[in-house]
Structures are given as structure tokens and as C-alpha cells.
Amino acid sequence: MANHFSVDTGGRVEDYVQRLGQTPLFKTKVELHSDEFQANYKEMQNLVTELNGRLEEALWPGSDKACAKHIKEGMLLARERVELLLDDDSPFIELCPLAGWGMKGITAGAGTIAGIGLVCGVECMLSASNPTIKGGASNAMSVKKGIRIAEIALENRLPMIQLVQSAGGDLRDQFNVFHAGGAIFRDLAYRSRQGIPSIAVVFGSSTAGGAYQPGMSDYTVLVKDQAKVYLGGPPLVKMATGEEVSHEDLGGAEMHAKVSGVSDYLAVDEKHALLLTRQIVGSLNHEKITPLPAAYLAGMVEPPLYPADELLGIASADVRVPYDAREVIARLTDGSRFNEFKPLYGPGLVTAFAFICGFPVGVLANNGVLFNAEANKGTQFIHLCNQRKTPIVFLANITGFMVGQKYEREGMIKQGALMINAVTNSAVPAITIQMGASYGAGNYAMSGRAYHPRFIFAWPQSKCSVMGPDQLTGVMEMVQRQSAANAGKKVDESVWEKSRAKLHAQVENEGNVYYTSSRLIDDAIIDPRDTRDVLGVCLSAIHSGEVRSREHIGVCRM
């Protein structure tokens, strides 16, 4: 049985211990009993409680009636299938759990379950349709979520297991499902070309375009007397050809196992299907390309000196209130140690080399607005990470680049452009944690969604938009008043006040973390205290593929 531990150790544990021991220990300045810490802790705790409540919504399996019918037919619920497939001690990082949250007609999670976990010791991407919610039919957000999940699997070279039971596309949303949905089948072909296995396990209906899901997978498992895979069901066949045929004869599991060859494995029941799937994964011989660190493999990683729980008191629930990013870094890195690069230059951007769960990383963390020096420093540091083939962790809490005559004359645009260019052309894997504000071009410089970090997560108080609602409405007011003055008119204050309030509410809503997460601007909202564990899983997943750098990118001082 191949597993993700059967790789070259990538160095010795002694090397890790020596290198870590030579890295400076950060001495915290946090006063745990201060009014500021206690107030932050309480507010952040409330936000985490709110997050947990909304994640509970994503666990909803469907109506009692639908679940009872499903169970009566001898079928497992979607999350039971995922749980049985995973190793007993496996972590499971659920991705996009709030996709579609708050959208009309779409349940939290968009009717699917997806995440990274261990199957026979191999890190896999799992995706499961939920047949007890609208029959598992696809909607616009479940398609968008499926495309994002496939992207993660492809970029990180993760085998993908799809647990299929779906009524097909929601015909009421056919425009969005049909046009975007073709990418799901395209991505199956991409992964196969790259040697990344895809396994389809069909528990029930997989019809029309959905039939190509098992049809294009490298391995297929069909459950006897349950799986039905066909391009057109019996009613459509009769309408089109006049032929009368049963579901089983047309596309049943036995027919596909014995006649068409669509099925590679015939399971007698669902538990047998999951066992067969584990056997397939166990025999894949799918190993990581980039060796895992020896300390990680040996389970000898040094935990942070300071507890993660303190993050709730360090981070401000109000994104307008700054806090020291170094205090966050010290609660994420091994031994609370990190080697800060250029600590006296460009203090608004902290750059440091460290270990997280035994993995060497470069960290960029905001400690204020980005000035010219910060942009220059960030550009050089990104180049250095590429030179060292070291993954980058962006800890984003940024209102943007500094504006004003002085800074424009000093070349703020040029320096900011150089940093954004460096982020764009960086080839080492990046993981972004949005831990506060993420506004304007600062979002770009700190590897926001448009810059394709391998993973992007958000803390529950974070905000993401072109700028804060106060700033945006203030700018619009100045523009409107200037426009009125140029036209020789007066601003109708009552009309403007209503317009201002409406615009402020719109920007506030669209920058809210639940609004952005529901539209997949991040891969999940996480409890700040889970950040290190999430980073550890993601860094391990990244090493399934090649951790490479960009060629012909020299280190320079602008």
C-alpha cells in the first residue's frame, strides 16, 4: 500500500532542530489581562460563535422526509459516506463550506461537501454530492465550487474522489449550470493527462451530462441495484426513439460492469463501494514529488511557545484598529521562532523566514499601510523565496498603498507595481490568510483571489473590497459635490443622505466575509486558532506536487 509517508525524508530531524535553534525566539509583548486584550477576546469569541453557527447550517443534510426516505432505501447520508471513506485518524479540511450561503434557493455549501483528507494515508481531494438536498441537483454555486475544488486538486496534484448521486443540473438554473459546468469534465481530462487519478463512486443517479463524470474518470465504482448511469433516462429514450427500457437495462450498475465496461468495479452495497475505493487508492502508488520535512514525518515538530487561543485577544474585531502582526506569526511558527528580514526597513510590512509544522516558509504580514519602502522590501523578499524554493504565507491586513503628493512623487505607483509584478510572477506556492482588512491594490499585493494563491482562508472579522464603506462613500460625496459645483447646482442634502446610506450599506454588505465567502472569494472562513493546523495540512498537500521557483527572476534592490 502506497501512502504519503513513503517518501524521501528531505533532510534529517537534526538539521531541523539545529536550524530552528539558531532562529531568534520572539518575545511577546501581549498583556493577557489588559482591557484591550480582554475586549478583543470577547468580541472575537462572539464572531467565532457566529461562524460556528453558520457552519452548522452547512451540516444540514436535508429535510427529515428526504433523509428518512434515503435511509429507508438502505443508503448512507453524504457525510456518512465521506466519514467512512477517510482514515480513522485523518484530518479533514472542508473547503468552501459556505458556498452559496445567504443566496436565494441555495443551501449553505451549495448542496455538496468537499475537502482534503487521508485515504489509506494518501492525501486526497474528496467531493460528495448531497442527494437529500434537491436530489443532489447542481446549481450555479455548486458548479463554481466544483471548478474551484478541481483547480486545487490539479495545482496540488491530489487524487480526486467524487461520491456521485445527483439528479443532474437544476433546470431552473440551466443557463449557469450548463455553460460553466462543462469545465468540470474538462478538468477531469486535464488531471488524467497530468497523471492525477480521478475516482468516481456512483451511489445512485448520474444522468445526462453527469454521466461523463464516471465516464471520464480513471476509475469507476458503481453500486449494484442503485447506480444508474445514462445519457438519457427511460422517458427521454421513449420520447426520442420510441424504445421502452428499464432503468437497470439502460444504465444499471450490472449492465455497465458486464456489458458496456463503464464500471471498473461492481459493489454489492455502499460500504463495499467505499472499501473498493480505499483499495484503489491504496494501490495507486501515488507519492509526493517534493519530499516532506524529516521533522514532520517523525512527528517531532516543535509547537509554538505561545498558545493559539491568544490570537482571539491579539486580533481586533474592528478591522480599523491595528495590531502587531509579529504576535500572530509567533503563534503560528514552530517554537514561536522566526528570522525577520529587514526588520528596520519598511516597518509596515513584516517579512520573515520560519518553519510552520516543520515546513520552511517565507511570511509576509501587514503592520500598516504599504509605503514605498514596504513595497520595495516585499518585492525583494518574494524574489528571495523563489530563489530558495520556499512557499510563501501571506498574512493580509491591509488598507492599501499610501496616497498623496509626496508618495506619488517618490514613485509609489512604480514600487507598488513592482511588488504586484513579483506576486504575479512568483512560482513558489502561496497561501493567503486574510486576517483583517483586504482593500484595494493592497489585496493584490498580498496575493488576493485574483493572484491565484494555492489556498486562501479568511478570519471571521475580515473585510474585502475596493475600500472601506466610510472611505468609499466619502469619496463619492466629494465627487458628487464637485460635479454639482461645476454645474452651478446645489446638492439636495436629503436625497444625497438617502443615496449615501444606501451605498454605505451596499459596500458594507459586499465586503462582509460571509458575502465574499459565499461567492468563493476565499476557500473557507476559519477560527483564527485553527490557522496553524490549516496551514500544516495545506503545506503538506502542496508538497504532493513540485515546489518550484520562477526561473530568470533575479534578486534586486529597486
C-alpha positions as CSV (number, residue, x, y, z in Angstrom):
1,M,0.0,0.0,0.0
2,A,1.5,3.4,-1.0
3,N,1.0,6.2,1.3
4,H,2.1,9.8,1.7
5,F,4.7,8.9,4.3
6,S,6.7,6.6,1.9
7,V,8.9,9.4,0.6
8,D,12.5,10.6,1.0
9,T,12.6,12.4,4.3
10,G,14.1,15.6,2.7
11,G,16.8,16.0,5.3
12,R,17.4,15.0,8.9
13,V,15.5,15.8,12.1
14,E,18.8,17.0,13.5
15,D,19.1,19.6,10.7
16,Y,15.6,21.0,11.6
17,V,16.5,21.1,15.3
18,Q,19.7,22.9,14.6
19,R,18.2,25.4,12.1
20,L,15.3,26.1,14.4
21,G,17.5,26.6,17.4
22,Q,19.5,29.2,15.6
23,T,16.4,31.2,14.7
24,P,15.5,34.0,17.1
25,L,12.8,33.4,19.6
26,F,10.1,36.1,19.6
27,K,9.3,37.6,23.0
28,T,5.7,38.5,23.2
29,K,4.6,41.9,24.5
30,V,0.9,40.8,24.8
31,E,-0.6,41.7,28.2
32,L,-3.2,39.0,28.7
33,H,-5.0,40.8,31.4
34,S,-5.2,44.2,29.7
35,D,-8.5,45.8,28.9
36,E,-7.6,45.8,25.2
37,F,-6.8,42.1,25.1
38,Q,-9.9,41.1,27.1
39,A,-12.2,43.3,24.9
40,N,-10.7,41.9,21.7
41,Y,-11.0,38.3,23.0
42,K,-14.7,38.7,23.9
43,E,-15.6,40.3,20.5
44,M,-13.6,37.7,18.5
45,Q,-15.1,34.9,20.6
46,N,-18.6,36.2,19.6
47,L,-17.6,36.2,16.0
48,V,-16.2,32.6,16.2
49,T,-19.5,31.6,17.8
50,E,-21.4,33.2,14.9
51,L,-19.1,31.4,12.5
52,N,-19.7,28.0,14.1
53,G,-23.4,28.6,13.9
54,R,-23.3,29.2,10.2
55,L,-21.0,26.3,9.7
56,E,-23.7,24.2,11.5
57,E,-26.1,25.3,8.7
58,A,-23.7,23.7,6.2
59,L,-24.0,20.4,8.0
60,W,-27.8,20.3,7.3
61,P,-28.4,17.0,5.5
62,G,-31.7,17.9,4.0
63,S,-35.3,17.7,5.1
64,D,-36.3,15.0,7.6
65,K,-38.6,13.5,5.0
66,A,-35.9,13.3,2.3
67,C,-33.4,11.8,4.8
68,A,-35.8,9.2,6.1
69,K,-36.7,8.1,2.5
70,H,-33.0,7.9,1.7
71,I,-32.1,5.8,4.8
72,K,-35.1,3.6,4.3
73,E,-33.8,2.7,0.8
74,G,-30.6,1.5,2.5
75,M,-28.4,4.4,1.6
76,L,-25.9,6.3,3.6
77,L,-26.1,10.1,4.0
78,A,-23.5,12.1,2.2
79,R,-21.4,12.9,5.2
80,E,-21.5,9.3,6.4
81,R,-20.0,8.3,3.1
82,V,-17.2,10.8,3.5
83,E,-16.5,9.7,7.1
84,L,-16.3,6.0,6.2
85,L,-14.0,6.7,3.3
86,L,-11.5,8.7,5.3
87,D,-8.8,7.1,7.5
88,D,-9.9,6.9,11.2
89,D,-7.3,9.5,12.4
90,S,-7.5,11.7,9.3
91,P,-7.9,15.4,9.5
92,F,-10.4,16.8,7.1
93,I,-10.1,20.4,5.9
94,E,-13.5,21.2,4.5
95,L,-13.4,23.7,1.6
96,C,-16.0,26.2,0.5
97,P,-18.4,25.1,3.2
98,L,-20.4,28.3,3.0
99,A,-20.6,28.4,-0.8
100,G,-24.0,29.9,-1.7
101,W,-24.7,31.0,1.9
102,G,-27.5,33.6,2.0
103,M,-28.3,33.2,-1.7
104,K,-31.9,32.6,-2.7
105,G,-32.8,29.0,-3.3
106,I,-29.3,27.7,-2.4
107,T,-28.3,26.0,0.9
108,A,-25.0,26.7,2.6
109,G,-22.4,24.6,0.9
110,A,-24.3,24.6,-2.4
111,G,-25.5,21.0,-1.9
112,T,-22.0,19.5,-2.0
113,I,-19.3,18.5,0.5
114,A,-15.6,19.0,-0.4
115,G,-12.3,18.9,1.4
116,I,-8.9,17.3,1.8
117,G,-8.3,14.2,3.9
118,L,-6.3,11.0,4.1
119,V,-7.5,7.8,2.4
120,C,-5.1,4.9,3.0
121,G,-2.5,7.5,4.0
122,V,-2.8,9.4,0.7
123,E,-3.9,13.0,0.8
124,C,-6.9,13.2,-1.5
125,M,-9.5,15.7,-2.6
126,L,-13.0,14.5,-1.8
127,S,-16.2,15.7,-3.3
128,A,-19.6,14.4,-2.4
129,S,-23.0,15.4,-3.9
130,N,-25.8,15.5,-1.3
131,P,-28.8,13.6,-2.7
132,T,-31.1,14.5,0.2
133,I,-31.0,18.2,-0.8
134,K,-32.9,18.7,-4.1
135,G,-31.9,15.3,-5.2
136,G,-28.2,16.4,-5.4
137,A,-29.1,18.6,-8.4
138,S,-26.3,21.1,-9.5
139,N,-26.8,24.8,-9.3
140,A,-24.7,27.7,-10.3
141,M,-22.7,27.8,-7.0
142,S,-22.2,24.0,-6.8
143,V,-20.7,24.2,-10.3
144,K,-18.5,27.1,-9.3
145,K,-17.5,25.2,-6.1
146,G,-16.7,22.1,-8.2
147,I,-14.5,24.0,-10.5
148,R,-12.5,25.5,-7.6
149,I,-12.1,22.1,-6.0
150,A,-10.9,20.7,-9.2
151,E,-8.4,23.6,-9.5
152,I,-7.0,22.8,-6.1
153,A,-6.7,19.1,-6.9
154,L,-4.9,19.9,-10.2
155,E,-2.5,22.5,-8.8
156,N,-1.5,20.4,-5.8
157,R,-1.5,17.0,-7.6
158,L,-4.1,15.5,-5.3
159,P,-6.0,12.4,-6.3
160,M,-9.7,13.2,-6.5
161,I,-12.5,11.0,-5.3
162,Q,-16.1,12.0,-6.3
163,L,-19.0,10.4,-4.5
164,V,-21.8,10.8,-7.0
165,Q,-25.5,10.7,-6.6
166,S,-27.2,13.6,-8.4
167,A,-30.4,14.4,-10.3
168,G,-28.2,16.4,-12.7
169,G,-28.4,20.1,-13.3
170,D,-31.1,22.2,-11.8
171,L,-33.1,23.0,-14.9
172,R,-34.4,26.2,-13.4
173,D,-30.8,27.4,-13.3
174,Q,-29.8,25.7,-16.6
175,F,-28.0,28.7,-18.1
176,N,-25.4,29.0,-15.3
177,V,-25.1,25.2,-14.8
178,F,-24.8,24.2,-18.5
179,H,-22.3,26.8,-19.7
180,A,-19.9,26.8,-16.7
181,G,-20.4,23.1,-15.9
182,G,-18.5,21.8,-18.9
183,A,-15.3,22.9,-17.1
184,I,-15.8,20.0,-14.6
185,F,-15.4,17.4,-17.4
186,R,-12.6,19.4,-19.0
187,D,-10.8,19.3,-15.7
188,L,-11.2,15.5,-15.4
189,A,-9.3,15.2,-18.7
190,Y,-6.6,17.7,-17.5
191,R,-6.0,15.7,-14.4
192,S,-5.8,12.4,-16.2
193,R,-3.3,13.9,-18.7
194,Q,-1.2,15.1,-15.7
195,G,-1.3,11.6,-14.1
196,I,-3.5,12.7,-11.3
197,P,-6.0,9.9,-10.6
198,S,-9.8,10.6,-10.5
199,I,-12.1,8.1,-9.0
200,A,-15.9,8.2,-9.4
201,V,-18.0,6.3,-6.9
202,V,-21.6,6.2,-8.1
203,F,-24.3,5.5,-5.5
204,G,-27.4,6.5,-7.4
205,S,-28.4,8.5,-10.4
206,S,-25.7,10.1,-12.7
207,T,-27.5,11.1,-15.8
208,A,-27.2,13.3,-18.9
209,G,-24.0,15.4,-18.7
210,G,-23.4,13.9,-15.3
211,A,-22.8,10.5,-16.9
212,Y,-19.5,11.9,-18.2
213,Q,-18.3,12.2,-14.6
214,P,-17.8,8.4,-14.2
215,G,-17.3,8.1,-17.9
216,M,-14.2,10.4,-17.9
217,S,-12.8,9.3,-14.5
218,D,-9.7,7.0,-14.4
219,Y,-11.5,4.5,-12.1
220,T,-15.3,4.0,-11.5
221,V,-17.1,2.1,-8.8
222,L,-20.9,1.5,-9.2
223,V,-23.2,0.2,-6.5
224,K,-25.4,-2.7,-7.6
225,D,-29.1,-2.0,-7.8
226,Q,-28.6,1.7,-7.0
227,A,-26.2,3.3,-9.6
228,K,-27.9,4.5,-12.8
229,V,-25.6,6.0,-15.4
230,Y,-27.0,7.0,-18.8
231,L,-27.1,10.0,-21.2
232,G,-30.9,9.9,-21.3
233,G,-33.3,8.2,-19.0
234,P,-36.1,5.8,-20.0
235,P,-38.7,8.7,-20.5
236,L,-36.3,10.6,-22.8
237,V,-35.4,7.4,-24.7
238,K,-39.0,6.6,-25.3
239,M,-39.7,10.2,-26.4
240,A,-36.7,10.2,-28.8
241,T,-36.7,6.7,-30.2
242,G,-39.9,5.0,-29.1
243,E,-37.9,2.4,-27.3
244,E,-39.2,1.2,-23.9
245,V,-36.5,0.1,-21.5
246,S,-36.0,-0.2,-17.7
247,H,-33.6,1.9,-15.7
248,E,-31.5,-1.2,-15.0
249,D,-31.2,-2.4,-18.5
250,L,-30.5,1.1,-19.8
251,G,-27.8,2.1,-17.3
252,G,-27.7,-0.1,-14.2
253,A,-24.5,-1.0,-12.4
254,E,-24.5,-4.7,-13.5
255,M,-25.0,-3.7,-17.2
256,H,-22.1,-1.3,-17.1
257,A,-19.9,-3.9,-15.3
258,K,-20.7,-6.7,-17.7
259,V,-21.7,-5.1,-21.0
260,S,-20.7,-1.5,-21.6
261,G,-17.5,-1.5,-19.5
262,V,-18.2,1.9,-18.0
263,S,-17.9,0.4,-14.5
264,D,-14.5,-0.9,-13.4
265,Y,-15.7,-2.3,-10.0
266,L,-19.2,-3.5,-9.1
267,A,-20.0,-3.0,-5.4
268,V,-22.7,-5.1,-3.6
269,D,-23.6,-2.2,-1.4
270,E,-22.4,1.3,-0.4
271,K,-19.9,0.1,2.3
272,H,-18.4,-2.3,-0.2
273,A,-18.1,0.6,-2.7
274,L,-16.2,2.6,-0.2
275,L,-14.0,-0.3,0.7
276,L,-13.2,-0.8,-3.0
277,T,-12.4,2.8,-3.3
278,R,-9.9,2.6,-0.4
279,Q,-8.3,-0.4,-2.1
280,I,-8.0,1.6,-5.3
281,V,-6.3,4.5,-3.5
282,G,-4.1,2.1,-1.6
283,S,-2.8,0.6,-4.8
284,L,-2.2,3.9,-6.7
285,N,1.4,4.2,-5.7
286,H,0.8,7.9,-5.7
287,E,3.7,9.6,-3.9
288,K,4.6,13.1,-3.2
289,I,7.1,14.7,-5.7
290,T,8.6,17.1,-3.2
291,P,9.9,15.4,-0.1
292,L,8.3,16.2,3.2
293,P,10.5,17.6,6.0
294,A,12.1,15.0,8.2
295,A,10.7,16.6,11.4
296,Y,7.2,16.5,10.0
297,L,7.5,12.8,9.1
298,A,9.0,11.9,12.5
299,G,6.3,13.8,14.4
300,M,9.0,15.9,16.2
301,V,7.8,19.4,15.1
302,E,8.2,21.9,17.9
303,P,4.9,23.6,18.7
304,P,4.6,27.4,19.2
305,L,5.7,28.7,22.6
306,Y,2.6,30.8,22.8
307,P,-0.9,29.3,22.6
308,A,-3.2,29.8,19.6
309,D,-6.0,30.8,21.9
310,E,-4.3,34.2,22.4
311,L,-4.9,35.1,18.8
312,L,-8.5,36.0,19.8
313,G,-7.2,38.7,22.1
314,I,-4.5,39.9,19.7
315,A,-6.6,40.4,16.6
316,S,-9.0,43.3,16.7
317,A,-12.6,42.6,15.7
318,D,-12.7,46.0,14.2
319,V,-10.5,46.0,11.0
320,R,-9.8,49.7,11.5
321,V,-7.9,49.0,14.7
322,P,-4.3,47.9,14.0
323,Y,-2.4,45.1,15.9
324,D,1.2,43.7,15.7
325,A,1.4,41.0,13.0
326,R,4.5,39.7,14.7
327,E,2.4,38.5,17.6
328,V,0.3,36.5,15.1
329,I,3.4,35.0,13.5
330,A,4.7,33.9,16.9
331,R,1.6,31.8,17.4
332,L,1.8,30.1,14.0
333,T,5.5,29.3,13.7
334,D,7.5,26.4,15.2
335,G,8.9,27.3,18.6
336,S,7.5,30.8,18.1
337,R,10.7,31.5,16.2
338,F,11.2,33.4,13.0
339,N,14.1,35.2,11.4
340,E,12.9,38.7,10.4
341,F,14.2,40.1,7.1
342,K,14.9,43.8,7.0
343,P,13.3,44.5,10.4
344,L,14.3,48.2,10.5
345,Y,13.3,49.0,6.9
346,G,9.7,49.3,5.8
347,P,8.2,48.5,9.2
348,G,4.7,48.4,7.8
349,L,5.4,45.0,6.2
350,V,6.9,42.2,8.3
351,T,8.9,39.7,6.2
352,A,10.4,36.6,7.9
353,F,11.7,33.1,7.3
354,A,10.3,30.5,9.6
355,F,9.0,26.9,10.0
356,I,5.4,26.0,10.2
357,C,4.7,22.4,11.1
358,G,8.2,21.6,10.1
359,F,7.9,23.2,6.6
360,P,10.2,26.1,5.8
361,V,8.2,29.2,4.7
362,G,8.5,32.8,4.0
363,V,6.0,35.1,5.7
364,L,4.7,38.5,4.5
365,A,2.5,40.1,7.1
366,N,1.0,43.6,7.2
367,N,1.7,46.0,10.0
368,G,0.2,49.1,8.4
369,V,-0.2,50.8,5.1
370,L,2.3,49.9,2.3
371,F,4.7,52.8,1.6
372,N,7.5,52.8,-1.0
373,A,9.9,51.0,1.4
374,E,7.4,48.3,2.2
375,A,6.7,47.6,-1.5
376,N,10.4,47.5,-2.2
377,K,11.1,45.2,0.7
378,G,8.2,42.9,-0.2
379,T,9.4,42.6,-3.8
380,Q,12.9,41.6,-2.8
381,F,11.6,39.1,-0.2
382,I,9.3,37.4,-2.8
383,H,12.3,37.1,-5.1
384,L,14.3,35.6,-2.3
385,C,11.6,33.0,-1.5
386,N,11.7,32.0,-5.2
387,Q,15.4,31.7,-5.1
388,R,15.2,29.4,-2.1
389,K,12.1,27.5,-3.4
390,T,10.3,28.3,-0.2
391,P,6.5,28.6,-0.1
392,I,5.0,31.9,0.9
393,V,2.4,32.6,3.6
394,F,0.7,36.0,3.2
395,L,-1.0,37.3,6.4
396,A,-3.1,40.1,5.0
397,N,-4.4,43.0,7.0
398,I,-4.0,45.9,4.6
399,T,-5.9,49.1,3.7
400,G,-3.8,49.6,0.6
401,F,-0.8,51.6,-0.7
402,M,-0.2,55.1,0.6
403,V,-1.6,58.0,-1.4
404,G,-0.6,61.7,-1.5
405,Q,1.6,64.0,-3.5
406,K,4.8,63.2,-1.6
407,Y,4.4,59.4,-2.2
408,E,3.3,59.8,-5.8
409,R,6.4,61.9,-6.5
410,E,8.6,59.2,-4.8
411,G,7.2,56.6,-7.2
412,M,4.5,54.8,-5.2
413,I,2.9,53.5,-8.4
414,K,6.2,52.2,-9.6
415,Q,7.1,50.5,-6.3
416,G,3.6,49.1,-5.9
417,A,3.6,47.8,-9.4
418,L,6.9,46.0,-8.9
419,M,5.5,44.3,-5.8
420,I,2.3,43.2,-7.6
421,N,4.5,42.1,-10.5
422,A,6.6,40.0,-8.1
423,V,3.4,38.4,-6.6
424,T,2.1,37.7,-10.1
425,N,5.3,36.1,-11.4
426,S,6.2,34.2,-8.2
427,A,6.2,30.5,-8.9
428,V,6.5,29.1,-5.4
429,P,3.2,28.1,-3.8
430,A,1.4,30.8,-1.8
431,I,-1.2,30.5,0.9
432,T,-3.1,33.6,1.9
433,I,-4.8,34.3,5.3
434,Q,-7.0,37.3,5.3
435,M,-6.8,38.3,9.0
436,G,-8.3,41.8,8.8
437,A,-8.9,44.3,6.1
438,S,-8.0,43.5,2.5
439,Y,-8.7,46.6,0.5
440,G,-7.8,48.0,-2.9
441,A,-4.4,47.2,-4.5
442,G,-3.3,46.0,-1.1
443,N,-5.4,42.9,-1.8
444,Y,-3.4,42.4,-5.0
445,A,0.0,42.9,-3.3
446,M,-0.9,40.4,-0.6
447,S,-2.0,37.7,-3.1
448,G,-5.8,38.0,-3.1
449,R,-8.0,35.7,-5.0
450,A,-7.1,37.2,-8.5
451,Y,-3.5,36.2,-7.9
452,H,-4.2,32.5,-7.6
453,P,-2.7,31.5,-4.2
454,R,-2.9,27.8,-3.8
455,F,-5.3,28.3,-0.8
456,I,-6.9,31.4,0.7
457,F,-8.7,31.5,4.0
458,A,-10.3,34.3,6.0
459,W,-10.8,35.1,9.7
460,P,-14.4,35.9,10.7
461,Q,-13.8,39.6,11.2
462,S,-12.1,40.2,7.9
463,K,-13.4,42.5,5.2
464,C,-12.5,42.5,1.5
465,S,-13.5,45.2,-1.1
466,V,-12.1,48.1,-3.1
467,M,-12.0,50.2,0.1
468,G,-13.9,50.5,3.4
469,P,-17.5,51.8,3.2
470,D,-16.7,55.0,5.0
471,Q,-13.9,55.8,2.6
472,L,-15.9,54.9,-0.5
473,T,-19.0,56.9,0.5
474,G,-16.7,59.8,1.4
475,V,-15.1,59.8,-2.0
476,M,-18.4,59.6,-3.8
477,E,-19.7,62.5,-1.8
478,M,-16.8,64.7,-2.7
479,V,-17.2,63.7,-6.4
480,Q,-20.9,64.5,-6.4
481,R,-20.4,67.8,-4.6
482,Q,-17.7,68.8,-7.0
483,S,-19.8,67.8,-10.0
484,A,-22.7,69.8,-8.7
485,A,-20.5,72.8,-8.1
486,N,-19.1,72.6,-11.6
487,A,-22.6,72.6,-13.0
488,G,-23.6,75.5,-10.8
489,K,-26.1,73.4,-8.8
490,K,-26.7,72.7,-5.2
491,V,-26.7,69.2,-3.7
492,D,-30.1,68.1,-2.4
493,E,-29.0,67.1,1.1
494,S,-32.0,64.8,1.8
495,V,-31.6,63.0,-1.5
496,W,-27.8,62.6,-1.0
497,E,-28.2,61.3,2.5
498,K,-30.5,58.5,1.3
499,S,-28.2,57.7,-1.5
500,R,-25.2,57.8,0.8
501,A,-26.8,55.4,3.3
502,K,-27.8,53.0,0.6
503,L,-24.3,53.0,-0.9
504,H,-22.7,52.6,2.5
505,A,-24.9,49.6,3.3
506,Q,-24.2,48.0,-0.1
507,V,-20.4,48.3,0.3
508,E,-20.6,47.1,3.9
509,N,-22.6,44.1,2.8
510,E,-20.4,43.2,-0.2
511,G,-17.2,43.5,1.9
512,N,-18.6,41.3,4.6
513,V,-16.7,38.0,5.0
514,Y,-19.9,35.9,4.6
515,Y,-20.8,37.6,1.4
516,T,-17.4,37.1,-0.1
517,S,-17.0,33.5,1.2
518,S,-20.4,32.5,-0.2
519,R,-19.1,33.6,-3.6
520,L,-15.8,31.7,-3.2
521,I,-13.5,34.8,-2.8
522,D,-11.9,32.6,-0.1
523,D,-11.8,28.8,0.3
524,A,-13.2,28.9,3.9
525,I,-13.7,31.1,6.9
526,I,-11.7,29.6,9.8
527,D,-11.4,30.1,13.5
528,P,-8.1,32.0,14.0
529,R,-7.0,29.4,16.5
530,D,-7.1,26.7,13.7
531,T,-4.8,28.7,11.4
532,R,-1.6,26.8,12.1
533,D,-3.3,23.4,11.7
534,V,-4.9,24.5,8.4
535,L,-1.6,25.8,7.2
536,G,0.1,22.5,8.1
537,V,-2.4,20.4,6.0
538,C,-2.2,22.8,3.1
539,L,1.6,22.8,3.1
540,S,1.6,19.1,3.1
541,A,-0.9,19.0,0.3
542,I,1.3,21.4,-1.7
543,H,4.2,19.0,-1.5
544,S,2.3,16.4,-3.4
545,G,3.4,18.3,-6.5
546,E,6.7,20.0,-7.3
547,V,7.6,23.0,-5.2
548,R,9.5,25.0,-7.8
549,S,10.7,28.6,-8.3
550,R,10.5,31.0,-11.2
551,E,13.5,30.9,-13.5
552,H,15.2,34.1,-14.5
553,I,14.0,36.1,-11.6
554,G,17.0,37.8,-10.0
555,V,17.2,39.4,-6.6
556,C,17.4,43.1,-6.9
557,R,17.2,46.3,-4.8
558,M,15.0,48.8,-6.5
